[in-house]
Amino acid sequence: MNNNIIEQIKDRLDIVEFIRQYVPSLKRAGKTYKACCPFHQEKTPSFTCSSEKGLFYCFGCQAGGDIFEFLMRIENIPFNEAAEKLAQLAGVEYKPKRDTFSAEEQRRASAHKVLDFAKTFYHKNLLAANGAYARAYVKERNLTKETCVKFELGLAFQDNTQLARAAQKAGYSAADLKEAGLCMQTDYGLRDYFRNRLMFPIINHRGDTVGFGGRILGEGEPKYLNSPETILFTKSHVLYGLNFAGPAIRQAGRAVLLEGYMDVIGTHQAGVNYTVAPLGTSLTEEHARLLKRYTENVILLFDPDAAGIKAALRGSLVLISRGLFVKIATLPDGLDPDEYIAANGKEAFEQILDKAEDVIAFYTRELMKKCAMPLSAQDKTHLVTELAEVITQQPDAIVRREWAKYVAEHIGVDENLVLARLQRPGALKTRQVGTPVVSPVSATNSAEEELLSWLLRAPEQIELCAELTADDFSTPGSFHLFQAVRKAAQTGANEKELVEQVKAEVPSLAQEIIKLAMLQIPPDFQPQRDIKTCVARVKQNGVQKRLKEVQQKMKSLGAGNVPPELIQEYMSLQTKLKK
C-alpha cells in the first residue's frame, strides 16, 4: 500500500469515531478523548485518542499508533486485512498485489475461501430434497425458513467423503481442507470432519466464516461438535451470533450471553437480537474484550441447575475483572430461551432480563442457600470471606463499596468488618490482563519529556534549544530522540507531519513519540516562555548528573588522590547549580 492511499484513508476516517465503535465509553477530555484502555485492565482511564493528530495512546500499557495500528491490535489481524477494511470504510480503492501477501496471509486467505465453499455446500444440502429429515428437526425447534437462510444453517450428510469430493472437484486441495478443519487424513484417505449433523457456520464479529458447529441428528455423541482449532478459529476467541448482534447490542445498551447456537438463533428470530453465546467453552478474557467493544453491560442467562449456576458465577468473575458490569438471570422450569419465548412471548422474556440480579446479589443468595438459618457466627465468617473474594474482582471502587454494603446488610454484619476483610494484603489485587510495555526511553525525566512534547506542538521554537548537548540529557536515547525532533522541526513541517517525520527518523522509538505527541499541555501554555524554562531545567539536570558522576569518581579515588582538574570541575559545577 503506497503512502498516498494511507493518507487518503486517514484523512477520510475520524480515528475517534472509528475507535468509539470498539470503545463506547470514550468521552471528551479537552481536545482529546479518554476511556479505559481496551488492551489492558485498568481502573482509571489512561487511553487517549485525538482526531486532530489521528493518533491513540495508552499511558498505562504504552500501546499507541494510528487508525491502522488500532484495528490491527483490536482485531488481531495483519496490516493487509486492516488496510482492506479501512479502505472500504473510507471509500478508497485498494487492491493489494498478490506478492504483498505473506505466507501466513495466503494460508488465511485460502482457509477463508474453502470455508465459504463449505458453508454454501452445507446450506444447499439442507434445502435439497434428501435434506427433509434435517428440515423436520429445524421445524420442531420452531425455526422459520427465513431464519435458516439468515444464519446459513446447513446439513452434513452421513456420507463421510461428500464434502471432500465436492471441494476437490472445485479445485481445493487436501491441504486446504485440512488447514480449514473440514477434513481429516485417515488410513482410508481423506474424510469429512462432520457427518450427519445440522451445521451452524461460525462467523466472527468481522463477518468472516472461521469454522462450524454441528448438532448430531439422531443418536450419537458428542451432541454438539465444533471445528478443531485452526489458523482462523480459536473457540475461546469467538462469540456465536456477534456478527448479527453487534449493532443491536449497542442500541440496546446491553448484551445477553446464552448457552448455545439454538438459544441465540431462537431469540434473534423472536426479535431479541442482542444475544450471543460462547462456543461450548468457559467465558474467557478474550470474550470479555470482544463484548466491551459494544457495551459495558452484560446479562448471563444460564440453566438454573448446579452446572449452569457454576458456569454463570465463574464467567461473571472473568467479565467483571475486565471492567464489565454483569447481572445474572435464570428462566423458570428449566426452559430454554426459545422454548420460554414460544410459550410466553418476547415481552415476558425481556422482563426476566430486566429483573436480572446483580452478581453480588446472586452470589450471596446462592451461598446462603447452603447455610442453616439463622446464620451462625462461623457461617457469617465463611460467607464474608468468600464474598470478599468476589468483591475484590470488581475494579470499580464505587461499585466495590456498594457491594460491601450489600453483603453486610444481607449477612447481618457491620459494613466495616467487610471493608476490613477487603484491606487484607493482596485482597485488592485484581488480575491484570497483559503486561505493560516498558518505554524505550524509560529514563526520560519530566523536564525532557515536557520539552520534547512541547517542541512537537511548537517546532518554530527549536532555536531556543541551540545550546543543548548530549551531556544535558539523562540518557543517550533521550538525546537521540531530541536530535530527531530538532531535525524534523527545521523542515517547517506542521504538527501532524512533524510526528510522522520524527517516527520515520527513529522508528524504534515510535511508541515514545506517540506518547509525547499525546501528552496534555497546560491550559495557559505559552510556547516561547515554557520551552525556554524547560531548556533551563534540562541544562540544570545535566549539571546535576555530571556533578553526581564527579562526586562518585572523587570518592572512589579517595582523599589526597583527586587531581586538581577534577576538583576544579567540581567547584565549577557547584557554582552553576547556585545560579
C-alpha positions as CSV (number, residue, x, y, z in Angstrom):
1,M,0.0,0.0,0.0
2,N,1.5,3.3,-1.0
3,N,1.7,6.3,1.3
4,N,-0.8,8.3,-0.7
5,I,-3.6,5.7,-0.1
6,I,-2.7,5.5,3.5
7,E,-3.0,9.3,3.9
8,Q,-6.3,9.3,2.0
9,I,-7.7,6.7,4.4
10,K,-6.5,8.7,7.4
11,D,-8.0,11.9,6.1
12,R,-11.4,10.4,5.4
13,L,-11.8,8.4,8.6
14,D,-12.0,10.1,12.0
15,I,-10.0,8.0,14.4
16,V,-12.2,9.0,17.4
17,E,-15.4,7.9,15.7
18,F,-13.8,4.7,14.5
19,I,-12.4,3.8,17.9
20,R,-15.8,4.6,19.5
21,Q,-17.2,1.6,17.7
22,Y,-14.9,-0.6,19.9
23,V,-14.7,1.6,23.0
24,P,-18.2,3.0,23.5
25,S,-17.2,4.7,26.8
26,L,-14.9,7.2,25.0
27,K,-15.5,10.7,26.5
28,R,-14.2,14.1,25.6
29,A,-11.4,15.4,27.8
30,G,-10.3,18.8,26.5
31,K,-9.1,18.5,22.9
32,T,-8.8,14.7,23.2
33,Y,-11.0,11.7,24.2
34,K,-10.4,9.3,27.1
35,A,-11.6,5.9,28.2
36,C,-10.3,2.8,30.0
37,C,-7.9,1.0,27.7
38,P,-9.3,-1.9,25.6
39,F,-5.9,-3.6,25.6
40,H,-5.3,-4.0,29.3
41,Q,-7.3,-4.0,32.6
42,E,-7.3,-0.6,34.4
43,K,-9.5,1.3,36.9
44,T,-8.6,4.8,35.8
45,P,-8.9,5.9,32.1
46,S,-5.5,6.3,30.6
47,F,-6.4,5.5,26.9
48,T,-6.4,8.7,24.8
49,C,-7.1,9.5,21.2
50,S,-7.1,12.6,19.1
51,S,-8.9,13.5,15.8
52,E,-6.5,16.4,15.3
53,K,-3.4,14.2,15.5
54,G,-5.0,11.0,14.1
55,L,-3.4,9.0,16.9
56,F,-4.3,6.9,20.0
57,Y,-2.1,6.2,23.0
58,C,-2.5,4.4,26.4
59,F,-0.4,5.9,29.2
60,G,-0.9,2.6,31.1
61,C,0.3,-0.1,28.7
62,Q,2.0,2.2,26.2
63,A,0.0,0.9,23.2
64,G,-0.3,3.6,20.6
65,G,-0.4,4.4,16.9
66,D,-2.7,5.4,14.1
67,I,-6.0,4.0,12.9
68,F,-4.3,1.1,11.2
69,E,-2.4,0.1,14.3
70,F,-5.6,0.3,16.4
71,L,-7.5,-2.0,14.1
72,M,-4.6,-4.5,13.8
73,R,-4.4,-4.6,17.6
74,I,-8.1,-4.7,18.5
75,E,-8.9,-7.4,15.9
76,N,-5.6,-9.2,15.9
77,I,-5.2,-9.0,12.1
78,P,-2.3,-8.3,9.8
79,F,-1.8,-5.0,8.0
80,N,-3.3,-6.0,4.7
81,E,-6.6,-7.1,6.3
82,A,-6.8,-3.9,8.2
83,A,-6.0,-1.9,5.1
84,E,-8.7,-3.6,3.1
85,K,-11.3,-2.9,5.8
86,L,-10.3,0.7,6.3
87,A,-10.1,1.4,2.6
88,Q,-13.7,0.0,2.2
89,L,-15.0,2.2,5.0
90,A,-13.2,5.3,3.6
91,G,-14.4,4.6,0.0
92,V,-10.8,4.3,-1.2
93,E,-9.8,1.7,-3.8
94,Y,-7.3,-0.7,-2.5
95,K,-6.3,-3.9,-4.4
96,P,-3.1,-5.4,-2.9
97,K,-0.9,-7.3,-5.3
98,R,-0.7,-11.0,-4.6
99,D,3.0,-10.7,-3.9
100,T,2.3,-8.4,-1.0
101,F,0.8,-11.3,1.0
102,S,2.9,-13.1,3.5
103,A,2.9,-16.9,3.6
104,E,0.5,-16.8,6.6
105,E,-1.8,-14.3,4.9
106,Q,-2.0,-16.6,1.9
107,R,-2.9,-19.6,4.2
108,R,-5.6,-17.5,5.9
109,A,-7.0,-16.4,2.5
110,S,-7.1,-20.0,1.3
111,A,-8.8,-21.1,4.5
112,H,-11.4,-18.4,4.2
113,K,-12.3,-19.4,0.6
114,V,-12.7,-23.1,1.4
115,L,-14.8,-22.4,4.5
116,D,-17.1,-20.2,2.4
117,F,-17.3,-23.0,-0.1
118,A,-18.3,-25.5,2.6
119,K,-20.8,-23.1,4.1
120,T,-22.6,-22.8,0.7
121,F,-22.3,-26.6,0.2
122,Y,-23.8,-27.5,3.5
123,H,-26.6,-24.9,3.1
124,K,-27.6,-26.4,-0.3
125,N,-27.7,-29.9,1.4
126,L,-30.3,-28.6,3.9
127,L,-32.5,-27.2,1.2
128,A,-32.2,-30.3,-1.0
129,A,-34.9,-33.0,-1.3
130,N,-32.9,-35.5,0.7
131,G,-32.4,-32.9,3.5
132,A,-36.0,-33.2,4.6
133,Y,-35.2,-35.0,7.8
134,A,-32.9,-32.2,8.9
135,R,-35.6,-29.6,8.0
136,A,-38.1,-31.5,10.1
137,Y,-35.8,-31.1,13.1
138,V,-35.5,-27.4,12.4
139,K,-39.3,-27.1,12.2
140,E,-39.6,-28.9,15.6
141,R,-37.4,-26.1,17.0
142,N,-39.8,-23.5,15.6
143,L,-37.2,-22.0,13.2
144,T,-38.5,-20.4,10.0
145,K,-37.0,-20.8,6.6
146,E,-36.0,-17.1,6.7
147,T,-34.1,-17.7,9.9
148,C,-32.3,-20.7,8.4
149,V,-31.3,-18.6,5.4
150,K,-30.2,-15.7,7.6
151,F,-27.9,-17.9,9.8
152,E,-27.0,-20.0,6.7
153,L,-27.7,-23.3,8.5
154,G,-26.6,-26.4,6.7
155,L,-26.5,-30.2,6.7
156,A,-23.6,-32.6,6.6
157,F,-24.9,-36.0,5.3
158,Q,-23.8,-39.3,6.7
159,D,-21.5,-39.8,3.7
160,N,-18.1,-39.0,5.2
161,T,-16.4,-38.1,1.9
162,Q,-19.1,-35.9,0.3
163,L,-17.6,-32.5,1.1
164,A,-14.0,-33.7,0.4
165,R,-15.1,-34.9,-3.1
166,A,-17.0,-31.8,-3.9
167,A,-14.3,-29.4,-2.7
168,Q,-11.5,-31.2,-4.5
169,K,-13.6,-31.2,-7.7
170,A,-13.9,-27.4,-7.2
171,G,-10.2,-27.1,-7.1
172,Y,-9.4,-27.2,-3.4
173,S,-6.6,-29.4,-2.2
174,A,-6.5,-31.9,0.6
175,A,-4.1,-29.5,2.4
176,D,-6.7,-26.7,2.1
177,L,-9.4,-28.8,3.6
178,K,-7.2,-30.0,6.5
179,E,-5.9,-26.4,7.1
180,A,-9.5,-25.2,7.4
181,G,-10.5,-28.0,9.8
182,L,-13.0,-29.5,7.4
183,C,-11.4,-32.9,6.7
184,M,-9.0,-35.3,8.4
185,Q,-6.4,-37.6,6.8
186,T,-7.1,-41.2,7.9
187,D,-5.7,-44.6,6.9
188,Y,-8.5,-44.9,4.5
189,G,-7.9,-41.5,2.9
190,L,-9.4,-38.0,3.3
191,R,-12.6,-38.0,5.5
192,D,-15.0,-35.2,6.3
193,Y,-14.8,-33.9,9.9
194,F,-18.6,-33.5,10.1
195,R,-21.3,-36.0,9.2
196,N,-25.0,-36.4,9.9
197,R,-25.2,-33.1,11.6
198,L,-27.1,-29.9,11.4
199,M,-24.4,-27.3,10.6
200,F,-24.0,-23.9,12.1
201,P,-21.5,-21.7,10.4
202,I,-19.4,-19.9,13.0
203,I,-18.9,-16.3,11.8
204,N,-16.7,-13.9,13.7
205,H,-17.6,-10.3,14.6
206,R,-16.0,-9.2,11.3
207,G,-18.3,-11.3,9.2
208,D,-15.8,-14.0,8.3
209,T,-16.6,-17.7,8.4
210,V,-14.0,-19.2,10.6
211,G,-15.4,-22.7,11.4
212,F,-18.6,-24.7,12.0
213,G,-20.6,-26.2,14.8
214,G,-22.6,-29.4,14.2
215,R,-25.6,-30.8,16.1
216,I,-26.0,-34.6,15.8
217,L,-29.2,-35.6,14.0
218,G,-30.4,-38.7,15.8
219,E,-28.4,-40.8,18.3
220,G,-24.7,-40.2,18.8
221,E,-22.0,-38.4,20.7
222,P,-21.0,-35.7,21.1
223,K,-24.3,-33.9,20.8
224,Y,-22.5,-30.8,19.6
225,L,-19.2,-30.8,17.8
226,N,-17.1,-27.7,16.9
227,S,-14.4,-27.4,14.3
228,P,-10.9,-28.1,15.5
229,E,-8.8,-25.0,16.2
230,T,-7.1,-23.7,13.0
231,I,-5.3,-20.7,11.7
232,L,-8.6,-18.9,11.7
233,F,-10.5,-20.5,14.5
234,T,-9.9,-20.4,18.3
235,K,-13.2,-21.1,20.0
236,S,-12.3,-19.1,23.1
237,H,-12.0,-16.0,20.9
238,V,-15.4,-16.2,19.2
239,L,-19.0,-15.4,20.3
240,Y,-21.7,-17.0,18.2
241,G,-24.1,-14.5,16.7
242,L,-22.0,-11.4,17.4
243,N,-21.8,-10.7,13.7
244,F,-25.6,-10.1,13.8
245,A,-25.9,-8.9,17.4
246,G,-23.2,-6.2,17.4
247,P,-25.4,-3.2,16.3
248,A,-28.3,-4.4,18.4
249,I,-26.1,-4.6,21.5
250,R,-25.0,-1.0,21.0
251,Q,-28.6,0.1,20.5
252,A,-30.0,-1.9,23.5
253,G,-27.0,-0.9,25.7
254,R,-26.6,-4.5,26.9
255,A,-25.6,-7.9,25.7
256,V,-27.1,-11.2,26.8
257,L,-25.0,-14.3,27.0
258,L,-26.8,-17.6,26.3
259,E,-25.5,-21.2,26.3
260,G,-25.7,-22.4,22.7
261,Y,-26.4,-22.0,19.0
262,M,-30.2,-22.7,19.1
263,D,-30.7,-20.3,22.0
264,V,-29.1,-17.4,20.0
265,I,-31.0,-18.3,16.8
266,G,-34.3,-18.6,18.6
267,T,-34.0,-15.4,20.5
268,H,-32.9,-13.5,17.3
269,Q,-35.9,-14.9,15.4
270,A,-38.2,-13.6,18.2
271,G,-36.7,-10.1,18.0
272,V,-34.3,-10.3,20.9
273,N,-31.3,-9.8,18.7
274,Y,-28.7,-8.7,21.2
275,T,-27.9,-12.2,22.4
276,V,-24.7,-14.2,21.8
277,A,-23.1,-17.4,23.1
278,P,-19.7,-18.9,23.8
279,L,-18.9,-22.0,21.8
280,G,-19.2,-24.7,24.4
281,T,-16.4,-23.2,26.4
282,S,-16.0,-21.2,29.5
283,L,-16.0,-17.4,29.2
284,T,-12.6,-16.0,28.6
285,E,-10.9,-12.7,28.8
286,E,-11.0,-12.5,25.0
287,H,-14.8,-12.9,25.1
288,A,-14.8,-10.0,27.6
289,R,-12.7,-7.9,25.4
290,L,-15.0,-8.6,22.4
291,L,-18.1,-7.6,24.4
292,K,-16.5,-4.4,25.7
293,R,-16.3,-3.1,22.2
294,Y,-20.1,-2.9,22.1
295,T,-21.3,-2.4,25.7
296,E,-20.3,-2.4,29.4
297,N,-23.5,-4.2,30.5
298,V,-23.8,-7.9,30.2
299,I,-26.5,-10.3,31.4
300,L,-25.7,-14.0,31.8
301,L,-28.6,-16.3,31.2
302,F,-27.8,-19.9,32.1
303,D,-29.7,-23.1,33.2
304,P,-30.7,-22.9,36.9
305,D,-29.1,-26.3,37.6
306,A,-25.8,-26.7,39.5
307,A,-23.6,-26.8,36.4
308,G,-25.4,-23.7,34.9
309,I,-25.0,-21.7,38.2
310,K,-21.4,-22.7,38.5
311,A,-20.7,-21.6,34.9
312,A,-22.5,-18.3,35.5
313,L,-20.6,-17.5,38.6
314,R,-17.2,-18.4,37.0
315,G,-18.0,-16.5,33.9
316,S,-19.2,-13.4,35.7
317,L,-15.8,-13.0,37.5
318,V,-14.0,-13.1,34.2
319,L,-16.2,-10.4,32.8
320,I,-16.1,-8.3,35.9
321,S,-12.3,-8.3,36.1
322,R,-12.3,-6.8,32.6
323,G,-14.4,-3.9,33.7
324,L,-17.9,-5.1,32.6
325,F,-21.0,-4.7,34.7
326,V,-22.6,-8.1,35.0
327,K,-26.0,-9.3,36.0
328,I,-27.4,-12.9,36.1
329,A,-30.8,-14.2,35.1
330,T,-32.4,-17.6,35.1
331,L,-35.5,-18.9,33.4
332,P,-38.2,-20.8,35.3
333,D,-38.9,-24.5,34.9
334,G,-35.6,-25.2,33.2
335,L,-36.8,-23.9,29.9
336,D,-34.5,-22.9,27.0
337,P,-34.8,-19.3,25.9
338,D,-36.6,-20.2,22.6
339,E,-39.0,-22.5,24.5
340,Y,-39.8,-19.8,27.0
341,I,-40.4,-17.2,24.3
342,A,-42.6,-19.6,22.3
343,A,-44.7,-20.2,25.5
344,N,-44.7,-16.7,27.0
345,G,-43.7,-14.2,24.3
346,K,-40.9,-11.8,23.8
347,E,-42.1,-9.2,26.3
348,A,-42.2,-11.8,29.2
349,F,-38.7,-12.9,28.2
350,E,-37.3,-9.3,28.3
351,Q,-39.0,-8.7,31.6
352,I,-36.9,-11.6,33.1
353,L,-33.8,-9.9,31.6
354,D,-34.8,-6.5,33.1
355,K,-35.1,-8.2,36.6
356,A,-31.7,-9.8,36.3
357,E,-29.8,-9.8,39.6
358,D,-26.5,-8.0,40.3
359,V,-23.7,-10.5,40.5
360,I,-23.1,-9.9,44.2
361,A,-26.8,-10.4,45.0
362,F,-26.8,-13.7,43.0
363,Y,-23.7,-14.9,44.7
364,T,-24.9,-14.0,48.2
365,R,-28.3,-15.7,47.7
366,E,-26.7,-18.9,46.3
367,L,-24.2,-19.2,49.1
368,M,-26.8,-18.5,51.8
369,K,-28.9,-21.4,50.4
370,K,-26.2,-23.7,51.7
371,C,-26.4,-22.4,55.3
372,A,-28.9,-23.1,58.0
373,M,-31.0,-20.2,59.3
374,P,-30.3,-18.2,61.4
375,L,-26.7,-17.8,60.4
376,S,-24.1,-18.7,63.0
377,A,-21.1,-16.6,63.6
378,Q,-19.0,-19.2,61.8
379,D,-21.3,-19.2,58.8
380,K,-21.0,-15.4,58.6
381,T,-17.2,-15.6,58.7
382,H,-17.2,-18.1,55.9
383,L,-19.7,-16.0,53.8
384,V,-17.8,-12.7,54.2
385,T,-14.5,-14.4,53.4
386,E,-15.9,-16.0,50.2
387,L,-17.9,-12.9,49.1
388,A,-14.9,-10.7,49.7
389,E,-13.0,-12.7,47.0
390,V,-15.9,-11.8,44.6
391,I,-15.9,-8.1,45.6
392,T,-12.2,-7.7,45.1
393,Q,-12.6,-8.8,41.4
394,Q,-14.6,-5.6,40.9
395,P,-12.2,-2.9,39.6
396,D,-14.7,0.0,40.1
397,A,-14.2,1.5,43.6
398,I,-17.7,2.8,43.9
399,V,-19.3,-0.5,42.9
400,R,-16.9,-2.3,45.2
401,R,-18.1,-0.2,48.2
402,E,-21.8,-0.8,47.3
403,W,-21.2,-4.5,47.1
404,A,-19.6,-4.5,50.5
405,K,-22.6,-2.6,51.9
406,Y,-25.0,-5.1,50.3
407,V,-23.1,-8.1,51.8
408,A,-23.0,-6.6,55.2
409,E,-26.8,-5.9,55.2
410,H,-27.8,-9.3,54.0
411,I,-25.5,-11.4,56.1
412,G,-26.1,-9.2,59.2
413,V,-22.6,-7.9,60.0
414,D,-21.1,-4.4,60.3
415,E,-20.1,-2.9,57.0
416,N,-16.7,-2.0,58.4
417,L,-16.0,-5.7,59.0
418,V,-16.5,-6.5,55.3
419,L,-14.4,-3.5,54.3
420,A,-11.6,-4.6,56.7
421,R,-11.6,-8.0,55.0
422,L,-11.0,-6.3,51.7
423,Q,-8.0,-4.5,53.1
424,R,-6.1,-7.7,53.8
425,P,-2.7,-7.8,52.0
426,G,-3.3,-8.7,48.3
427,A,-7.1,-8.5,48.6
428,L,-7.5,-5.7,46.1
429,K,-5.0,-7.1,43.6
430,T,-7.4,-7.7,40.7
431,R,-6.0,-9.7,37.9
432,Q,-4.1,-7.7,35.3
433,V,-4.5,-8.6,31.6
434,G,-1.5,-8.0,29.5
435,T,2.0,-6.8,30.6
436,P,2.7,-3.1,30.3
437,V,5.4,-2.4,27.8
438,V,8.5,-0.6,29.1
439,S,9.1,2.6,27.3
440,P,12.3,2.6,25.3
441,V,13.2,6.0,26.8
442,S,12.1,5.0,30.2
443,A,14.7,7.1,31.9
444,T,13.4,10.3,30.4
445,N,12.8,12.8,33.2
446,S,9.9,15.2,33.4
447,A,11.8,18.2,32.0
448,E,13.0,16.3,29.0
449,E,9.6,14.8,28.4
450,E,7.9,18.2,28.5
451,L,10.5,19.8,26.3
452,L,10.1,17.1,23.6
453,S,6.3,17.1,23.8
454,W,6.1,20.9,23.6
455,L,8.6,21.1,20.7
456,L,6.2,18.7,18.8
457,R,3.5,21.3,19.3
458,A,5.6,24.4,18.6
459,P,8.6,23.4,16.4
460,E,9.2,27.0,15.5
461,Q,10.8,27.4,19.0
462,I,13.5,25.0,18.2
463,E,16.2,27.7,18.2
464,L,15.7,28.1,22.0
465,C,17.4,24.6,22.3
466,A,20.5,25.6,20.4
467,E,22.8,25.2,23.4
468,L,21.6,21.7,24.4
469,T,24.1,18.9,24.0
470,A,24.2,15.1,24.8
471,D,25.7,15.9,28.2
472,D,22.5,17.7,29.2
473,F,20.3,14.7,28.7
474,S,19.7,11.8,31.2
475,T,20.2,9.0,28.6
476,P,21.6,8.6,25.1
477,G,18.1,7.5,24.0
478,S,16.6,10.8,25.2
479,F,19.2,12.9,23.3
480,H,18.8,10.7,20.2
481,L,15.1,11.5,20.3
482,F,15.7,15.2,20.8
483,Q,18.0,15.2,17.7
484,A,15.3,13.6,15.6
485,V,12.8,16.3,16.8
486,R,15.2,19.1,16.1
487,K,16.0,17.7,12.6
488,A,12.3,17.4,11.7
489,A,11.4,20.8,13.2
490,Q,13.9,22.5,10.9
491,T,11.9,21.3,7.8
492,G,9.0,23.6,8.7
493,A,6.5,20.7,8.9
494,N,3.2,21.2,10.7
495,E,2.4,19.4,13.9
496,K,0.8,16.3,12.3
497,E,3.6,16.0,9.7
498,L,6.2,16.6,12.3
499,V,5.2,13.5,14.3
500,E,5.3,11.3,11.2
501,Q,8.8,12.7,10.3
502,V,10.2,12.0,13.7
503,K,8.7,8.5,13.7
504,A,10.4,7.9,10.3
505,E,13.7,9.2,11.7
506,V,13.7,6.9,14.7
507,P,11.2,4.1,14.1
508,S,12.4,2.1,17.1
509,L,11.0,4.9,19.3
510,A,7.7,5.3,17.6
511,Q,5.6,4.5,20.7
512,E,7.6,7.0,22.8
513,I,7.0,9.7,20.1
514,I,3.2,9.0,20.0
515,K,3.2,9.3,23.8
516,L,4.9,12.6,23.6
517,A,2.5,13.9,21.0
518,M,-0.5,12.8,23.1
519,L,0.7,14.4,26.4
520,Q,-1.7,17.1,27.7
521,I,-0.3,20.7,27.5
522,P,-1.1,23.2,30.3
523,P,-4.2,25.4,29.7
524,D,-2.0,28.5,29.8
525,F,0.7,27.1,27.6
526,Q,3.0,29.8,26.1
527,P,5.4,28.1,23.8
528,Q,8.3,30.6,24.0
529,R,8.1,31.0,27.7
530,D,7.6,27.4,28.6
531,I,10.1,25.9,26.3
532,K,12.7,28.3,27.4
533,T,12.0,27.3,31.0
534,C,12.2,23.6,30.1
535,V,15.6,24.1,28.4
536,A,16.9,25.7,31.6
537,R,15.7,22.7,33.6
538,V,17.2,20.2,31.2
539,K,20.6,22.0,31.4
540,Q,20.3,22.2,35.2
541,N,19.6,18.4,35.3
542,G,22.6,17.8,33.1
543,V,24.8,19.7,35.6
544,Q,23.4,17.7,38.5
545,K,24.0,14.5,36.6
546,R,27.6,15.4,35.9
547,L,28.1,16.6,39.5
548,K,27.0,13.2,40.8
549,E,29.4,11.5,38.4
550,V,32.3,13.7,39.6
551,Q,31.4,13.1,43.3
552,Q,31.4,9.3,42.7
553,K,34.8,9.5,41.0
554,M,36.3,11.6,43.7
555,K,35.0,9.2,46.4
556,S,36.4,6.2,44.5
557,L,39.9,7.9,44.3
558,G,39.9,8.7,48.0
559,A,41.2,11.8,49.8
560,G,44.6,13.1,48.6
561,N,44.4,11.3,45.3
562,V,41.9,13.6,43.4
563,P,43.6,15.5,40.6
564,P,43.3,19.4,40.6
565,E,41.3,19.5,37.4
566,L,38.6,17.2,38.9
567,I,38.4,19.4,42.0
568,Q,38.2,22.5,39.7
569,E,35.3,20.9,37.7
570,Y,33.5,20.0,40.9
571,M,33.7,23.6,42.1
572,S,32.6,24.9,38.7
573,L,29.5,22.6,38.7
574,Q,28.6,23.7,42.2
575,T,28.7,27.3,41.1
576,K,26.4,26.6,38.1
577,L,23.8,25.0,40.4
578,K,23.7,28.1,42.6
579,K,22.9,30.4,39.6
